[in-house]
């Protein structure tokens, strides 16, 4: 006897949805504000280079079946900043990182609706609607 399907998963981010501008650019903008306000010795190149490693790290860990969330991402970013930041700076940068996540403008990737509609005409609208409801209700 075949067991019933209990769950179906798929990769939502960069498969059906993405952010414009991307997360690296948005987080860099938020971090620049913190760096400038706190007078930190971190230039734009270091911010961008550090944040630019995160998508590849996420993919690497995802392909290995491991979680790579904000806690690990921030730990790795802060290690790159070395002694240029203290505990209070880390807290301010972590808060800005989180705030930047909510500032992303979420859009469909090209052809996402078409790909989803091949399988089920209601699929895309239901997925996107559920995602947006979750974003607005926290």
HUPEZI-V382878 format. One line per field, one symbol per residue. psi: psi as a letter, one per 20 degrees, with the letter a starting at -180 (. if undefined). burial: I if it has 9 or more other C-alpha atoms within 8 Angstrom, else O. Layout:
psi: ???
burial: ???
This chain:
psi: ppqqphqpqrogpjghqrqprrhggghggghhgggghikqmorhgggggghihgghgggghghikqpnahggghggghhhicjiqaghgggghgghgghhhiipoprqqpjgggghhhgohigghgggggghghhii.
burial: OOOOOOOOOOOOOOIIIIIIOIIIIIIIOIIIOIIOOOOOOIOOOOIIOIIIOIOOIIOOIIOOOOOIOOOOIIOOIIOOIOOOIOOOIIOIIIOIIOIIIOOIOOOIIOOIIOOIIOOOOOIIOOOOOOOOOOOOOO
